[in-house]
């Protein structure tokens, strides 16, 4: 029998952004629907990537999601104040693995945590393409290598 890892903690993340919850984020049970977490992950990663002009919106590269996953530890409800934490766990030639976590009400333990893998591709061929030096440098600012 395997033991489940404990939730991630705030100190393990390097970049944070707030998320405003909306009524349509909730499911019939009154908490945030599990599918919404993937939207939060995507918005967090893109928010980080677009905080600087890295040329991503000018046809220089495209990104596809190759993998993602989420572990749930505590429900999030409409009245919670949600903040997403982000770190880069691994940088390859054309791919990057992000670690993410959802923190509520200023808490130090994640209500949910997960990962998200982007592959950068050439916009014309759709084949993996190396990061540009500015993108790589930006990713390295929140690099926290994991074992």
C-alpha positions in Angstrom: 0.0 0.0 0.0 1.3 3.4 -1.0 1.1 6.5 1.2 -0.3 9.6 -0.3 2.1 12.6 -0.2 1.0 15.5 2.0 -0.3 18.6 0.3 2.2 21.1 -1.1 3.1 24.1 1.1 3.2 27.8 0.1 7.0 28.2 0.7 7.7 25.7 -2.2 6.3 28.2 -4.8 8.0 31.2 -6.3 5.2 33.1 -8.2 1.6 33.8 -7.0 -1.6 35.2 -8.6 -5.1 35.7 -7.2 -8.1 34.1 -8.8 -11.6 35.7 -8.6 -14.1 32.9 -8.1 -17.3 33.1 -10.1 -20.7 31.5 -9.5 -20.2 29.3 -12.5 -17.1 27.8 -11.0 -19.3 26.0 -8.5 -21.0 22.6 -8.9 -24.2 21.4 -7.5 -22.5 20.6 -4.2 -21.5 24.2 -3.7 -17.8 23.9 -4.1 -15.5 24.6 -7.0 -15.9 22.0 -9.7 -12.9 19.7 -10.3 -12.6 20.7 -13.9 -12.1 24.4 -13.0 -8.8 23.6 -11.3 -7.3 22.9 -14.8 -8.6 26.3 -16.0 -6.9 27.9 -12.9 -3.7 26.0 -13.7 -3.8 27.2 -17.4 -4.5 30.8 -16.5 -1.8 30.9 -13.8 0.9 29.5 -16.2 -0.2 31.9 -19.0 -0.3 34.8 -16.6 3.3 34.1 -15.6 4.4 33.7 -19.2 2.7 36.9 -20.4 3.8 39.1 -17.4 6.8 40.0 -19.7 6.8 40.5 -23.4 8.6 37.3 -24.5 7.4 37.4 -28.1 4.9 34.6 -27.5 1.9 36.5 -28.8 3.7 37.6 -32.0 3.9 34.2 -33.7 7.3 33.2 -32.3 6.2 30.0 -30.7 3.1 28.1 -29.8 2.5 26.0 -26.8 0.6 22.7 -26.3 -0.3 21.0 -23.1 1.2 17.5 -23.1 0.2 16.5 -19.6 -1.5 17.7 -16.4 -2.7 16.4 -13.1 -4.3 17.5 -9.9 -4.7 16.2 -6.3 -7.5 17.5 -4.2 -7.1 18.0 -0.5 -9.8 20.4 0.7 -12.9 21.9 -1.0 -12.9 25.5 -2.2 -16.1 27.4 -1.9 -17.3 30.7 -3.4 -16.5 32.8 -0.3 -12.9 31.7 -0.2 -10.1 34.0 -1.3 -8.1 31.9 -3.9 -4.4 32.3 -4.7 -2.5 30.1 -7.1 1.2 29.3 -6.5 3.5 28.4 -9.4 7.0 27.1 -9.8 9.0 25.5 -12.6 10.2 22.0 -11.7 12.0 21.0 -14.9 13.1 22.7 -18.1 14.0 20.7 -21.2 14.9 21.8 -24.6 11.3 22.4 -25.7 9.2 21.4 -22.7 8.7 22.7 -19.2 7.0 21.1 -16.2 5.3 23.4 -13.8 4.2 22.7 -10.2 1.0 24.5 -9.1 -1.0 24.8 -6.0 -4.3 26.4 -4.9 -4.1 28.2 -1.5 -7.2 29.6 0.2 -7.6 32.4 2.6 -3.9 33.0 3.0 -3.3 29.4 4.2 0.1 27.8 4.0 -1.1 24.3 2.9 -2.5 23.7 -0.5 -6.2 22.9 -1.0 -5.2 21.3 -4.3 -1.9 20.9 -6.1 -0.8 19.5 -9.4 1.4 19.8 -12.4 1.2 21.1 -16.0 3.6 20.3 -18.9 3.9 22.6 -21.8 5.7 21.7 -25.0 6.7 24.7 -27.2 6.2 24.0 -30.9 7.0 25.7 -34.1 3.7 27.4 -35.2 4.0 26.2 -38.8 5.3 22.6 -38.4 3.7 21.9 -35.0 6.9 20.1 -34.1 8.7 20.7 -30.8 10.9 23.8 -31.0 13.6 25.0 -28.5 12.7 27.8 -26.1 14.0 31.3 -27.1 16.7 32.6 -24.7 14.3 35.2 -23.2 11.6 32.5 -22.5 14.2 30.2 -20.9 15.6 33.0 -18.7 12.0 33.9 -17.6 11.3 30.2 -16.7 14.5 30.0 -14.7 13.4 32.8 -12.5 10.9 30.5 -10.7 12.9 27.2 -11.1 12.7 24.9 -8.1 14.1 21.6 -9.2 12.3 18.6 -7.7 13.8 15.2 -6.9 
